[in-house]
């Protein structure tokens, strides 16, 4: 019993560290956010923070992983079942992506990560692995299944995945840029749905 209690406490503290770090990183940037500031925000000693993370860089990469994660992680069997629904699969994927895009809690963090990508090799590697590769893998598997079941025209499933994902990412970037200049994003609110409609019509049998 005591061991379980300690484990839960560690997990809870780690999540608090990540939440507080995300807030501080997004408000002050990576360089201006110190381990001491993070510990103070969480309400723990700086030495206690090192029980969960070895340094600030590791905290930042963990926060980044949550922001860059694929919006539609599924096990293989679920991908097959969902892909057989054709357009519905794309609508669900796009909707999850839209929710991430318009989530104000990670908006500033996403902007910061775009900047840090050019300065942090480990972050670039994580972005490619956790976001790009994983999304392309899920989408290409789904498109391959759709092709096998004559739902869409035959083509290179990976290239089809690139085509579908690239527009979603561009819309997300556009939203970030508009909000940076305090401009309205209302015109983009339906672009995700329009993209799915247009894309599906261009590939369906």
Secondary structure, DSSP 8 states (H G I E B T S, - for coil): -HHHHHHHHHHHHHHHHHHHHHHHHHHH-TTT--HHHHHHHHTS-HHHHTTT-SSHHHHHHHHHHHHHS-TT---HHHHHHHHTTTHHHHHHHHHHHHHHHT-HHHHHHHHHHHHHTTT-HHHHHHIIIIIIIHHHHHHHHHHHHHHHTTSB--S-HHHHHHHHHHHHHHHHHHHHHHHHTT---GGGTTHHHHHHHHHHHHHB-
